[in-house]
């Protein structure tokens, strides 16, 4: 009887002894950017997830904290939305807060696509392979901020612009940034990761895709030559290849894209400032 009463007494007290959880979540985010969700003082093993507008992402353990990346698509509606953090194993909600999604105000951009570019068809399995990597979520985190720009060149096509091909809407937005670079310039890894794609593709051209871990992927397109191999673990600054104009491209440049849980997000959020080229005509803009 005494042991039973003591046992009940400890069960009542135990929840009071757990540390108070602290939630670090920005109150606003721009379309095309990422929310960094962090839960501190978890206190015991948890399987946590965050949800925003029906999109769920896992939060990964890092000592006595959990952290994860919530992507906000270019196409996500602007306005106020509720973000929830839950215990994924029980579905119990631990925290909710309002997040303001700001309009990205993305402009239009016209591209002069040649007949060769318009006639390009992907290799069998090309698009499936790329999309599969974009959705990859591996457990080990290799990346650290800030990312290193993969070339030191200026940006002549920003992220998120609505693309027109020869003056006609393409129904697409630019899912990365274009860096105007001369053919043959070295391209380096923006952060650590595992090379999952390193091959010549028909639409994407010379392509290197890196799995940085925990749902973060970077893609580097249109290379003239590839200088790494699939399966290789690379560090920040490692040589990946050389700038080219292969695939769907109007001229030499690097298309650099980042994906979080399969959603294209702005690489500039991860990197130091990259200046626009300025003074360039619409016809000279390079394309993804």
C-alpha positions in Angstrom: 0.0 0.0 0.0 2.8 2.4 0.9 4.7 1.7 -2.3 1.6 2.2 -4.4 0.8 5.6 -2.8 4.4 6.7 -3.3 4.4 5.5 -6.9 1.2 7.6 -7.5 2.8 10.6 -5.8 5.9 10.4 -8.1 3.7 10.2 -11.2 2.0 13.4 -10.2 5.2 15.2 -9.6 7.2 14.0 -12.6 5.6 16.2 -15.2 6.4 19.2 -13.0 10.1 18.3 -13.0 10.4 18.4 -16.8 12.1 21.6 -18.2 9.9 24.2 -19.8 10.1 23.9 -23.6 11.0 27.1 -25.5 10.0 27.6 -29.1 12.1 29.8 -31.5 10.0 30.4 -34.6 10.1 33.7 -36.6 6.8 35.5 -36.7 7.0 36.1 -40.5 8.4 34.7 -43.7 8.6 35.8 -47.3 7.2 33.6 -50.1 10.1 31.4 -51.3 12.0 31.5 -48.1 12.4 29.0 -45.2 11.2 29.2 -41.5 13.8 27.8 -39.1 11.8 26.0 -36.4 13.7 25.3 -33.1 12.5 23.7 -29.9 14.8 24.1 -26.9 14.8 22.1 -23.6 12.9 19.2 -24.9 13.9 17.2 -21.8 13.3 13.7 -23.0 13.2 11.9 -26.4 10.5 13.2 -28.6 9.5 12.7 -32.2 8.5 16.2 -33.2 7.0 17.7 -36.3 5.9 21.2 -37.5 2.9 21.9 -39.7 2.0 25.0 -41.7 -0.9 25.2 -44.0 -1.2 21.4 -44.2 2.6 20.9 -44.9 4.3 18.8 -42.3 8.1 18.6 -41.7 10.1 16.6 -39.2 12.2 18.3 -36.5 15.6 16.6 -35.9 17.2 16.0 -32.6 20.3 18.1 -31.8 21.3 17.5 -28.2 18.6 18.9 -26.0 16.9 20.7 -28.8 15.0 19.8 -32.0 15.2 21.8 -35.2 13.8 21.7 -38.7 13.2 23.6 -41.9 9.7 24.7 -43.0 9.7 25.7 -46.7 7.3 28.3 -47.9 6.7 28.0 -51.6 6.6 30.9 -54.1 3.0 29.8 -54.7 2.0 29.8 -51.0 -0.8 32.4 -50.5 0.2 35.5 -48.6 -1.5 36.2 -45.2 -1.5 34.9 -41.7 -1.3 31.2 -41.0 -1.1 29.0 -37.9 2.0 27.0 -37.4 1.8 24.0 -35.0 4.5 22.0 -33.3 3.4 18.5 -32.4 4.6 15.2 -30.8 4.5 13.1 -33.9 4.1 9.9 -32.0 0.9 11.0 -30.2 -0.4 13.9 -32.3 -0.5 16.1 -29.2 0.0 19.8 -30.0 2.8 21.4 -28.0 2.7 24.9 -29.4 0.9 27.0 -31.9 1.6 30.5 -33.2 0.6 32.8 -36.1 3.1 33.3 -38.9 2.7 36.0 -41.5 3.6 35.0 -45.0 4.6 38.1 -46.9 4.0 38.5 -50.7 7.3 38.0 -52.6 6.3 40.5 -55.3 8.1 38.5 -57.9 8.3 40.2 -61.3 8.1 38.8 -64.8 11.2 38.0 -67.0 11.2 37.2 -70.7 13.7 34.7 -72.1 14.5 34.3 -75.8 14.4 30.6 -76.2 16.0 29.2 -79.4 14.5 26.4 -81.4 17.1 24.0 -80.1 16.1 24.8 -76.5 12.4 24.4 -77.2 13.0 21.0 -78.9 14.9 19.5 -75.9 13.3 16.4 -74.4 14.5 14.9 -71.1 16.4 11.7 -71.1 14.4 8.7 -69.9 14.2 9.0 -66.1 15.9 12.4 -66.1 13.1 14.4 -64.5 12.2 11.6 -62.1 15.7 11.3 -60.9 16.0 15.0 -60.2 12.6 15.2 -58.5 13.5 12.2 -56.3 16.6 13.9 -55.1 14.8 17.2 -54.5 12.4 15.3 -52.1 15.2 13.4 -50.3 15.3 13.7 -46.5 18.3 12.1 -44.9 19.0 12.0 -41.2 22.5 13.3 -41.0 23.1 17.1 -41.2 26.2 18.0 -43.2 25.4 21.7 -43.8 26.2 24.9 -41.9 25.4 28.5 -42.6 26.3 30.7 -44.3 26.6 28.9 -47.6 29.4 29.7 -50.0 28.3 31.1 -53.4 29.3 28.4 -55.9 30.9 31.0 -58.1 32.0 34.5 -57.3 29.9 36.0 -60.2 27.0 38.4 -60.2 23.4 37.4 -60.5 21.6 38.1 -63.7 18.3 36.2 -63.0 16.8 36.2 -59.5 14.8 33.6 -57.8 11.0 33.4 -58.2 10.5 35.5 -61.3 7.6 34.5 -63.5 9.1 33.2 -66.7 8.0 34.1 -70.2 9.5 32.3 -73.2 9.6 34.5 -76.3 7.0 36.8 -74.8 4.6 34.0 -73.9 3.8 32.8 -70.3 5.5 29.5 -69.6 3.4 28.8 -66.5 6.7 28.5 -64.5 8.7 30.5 -62.1 12.5 30.5 -61.8 13.3 28.0 -59.2 16.9 29.2 -58.5 19.3 32.0 -59.3 21.5 32.4 -62.4 25.1 33.5 -61.9 26.6 35.0 -65.1 29.9 33.2 -65.4 32.3 32.6 -68.2 32.6 29.1 -69.6 35.2 27.1 -67.7 35.0 28.9 -64.4 35.2 26.5 -61.4 32.0 25.7 -59.4 32.4 24.8 -55.8 30.2 23.2 -53.1 28.1 25.8 -51.1 28.3 23.6 -48.0 29.0 20.0 -47.0 27.0 17.1 -48.2 26.9 13.9 -50.3 26.9 14.1 -54.1 23.8 12.2 -55.3 23.8 13.3 -58.9 26.9 14.0 -61.0 26.1 13.4 -64.7 25.3 15.0 -68.0 21.5 15.3 -68.5 19.7 16.6 -71.6 17.5 19.4 -70.2 19.5 20.2 -67.1 22.9 19.8 -68.8 25.9 19.0 -66.7 24.3 18.5 -63.3 25.6 18.1 -59.7 23.0 17.6 -57.0 24.1 17.6 -53.3 22.2 16.1 -50.4 23.1 18.4 -47.4 21.0 16.4 -45.0 17.7 16.8 -43.2 15.7 17.8 -46.3 18.1 20.4 -47.7 19.3 19.9 -51.3 21.3 22.0 -53.7 21.4 21.7 -57.5 24.0 23.1 -59.9 23.2 23.0 -63.6 24.5 23.5 -67.1 28.1 22.6 -66.4 30.5 22.1 -69.3 32.4 19.5 -67.3 31.8 17.6 -64.0 34.7 17.2 -61.5 33.1 15.0 -58.8 31.3 11.7 -58.6 28.1 10.3 -57.2 28.4 9.0 -53.6 31.3 11.3 -52.7 31.1 13.3 -49.5 32.2 16.8 -50.1 33.1 19.8 -47.9 32.2 23.4 -48.3 34.3 24.8 -51.2 35.1 21.4 -52.8 35.3 21.5 -56.6 32.2 20.2 -58.4 32.7 21.2 -62.0 33.0 24.0 -64.5 30.6 26.6 -65.9 29.0 25.8 -69.2 25.9 26.3 -71.4 24.7 22.7 -71.7 21.0 21.8 -71.7 18.3 24.4 -71.7 20.5 27.5 -71.6 21.0 30.6 -73.7 24.7 31.0 -72.8 27.4 30.2 -70.2 26.1 30.5 -66.6 25.4 28.6 -63.4 21.9 27.9 -62.3 22.0 27.4 -58.6 18.9 26.1 -56.8 18.1 25.0 -53.3 15.2 22.7 -52.2 13.8 22.0 -48.8 11.5 19.0 -48.5 11.0 19.1 -52.3 10.1 22.9 -52.4 12.3 25.3 -54.3 13.5 28.1 -52.0 15.6 31.2 -52.5 19.4 30.3 -52.3 20.1 33.9 -51.2 18.6 33.1 -47.8 21.4 30.7 -47.2 24.3 32.7 -48.6 26.1 36.0 -48.2 24.9 38.8 -50.5 25.3 38.3 -54.3 25.1 41.4 -56.3 23.0 41.8 -59.4 24.8 42.2 -62.7 23.1 45.5 -63.6 23.0 47.1 -67.0 22.1 43.9 -68.8 19.4 43.8 -71.5 16.6 41.4 -71.2 17.9 39.4 -74.1 21.2 38.7 -72.4 19.6 37.1 -69.3 20.7 33.5 -69.0 18.1 30.8 -68.1 17.9 27.7 -66.0 
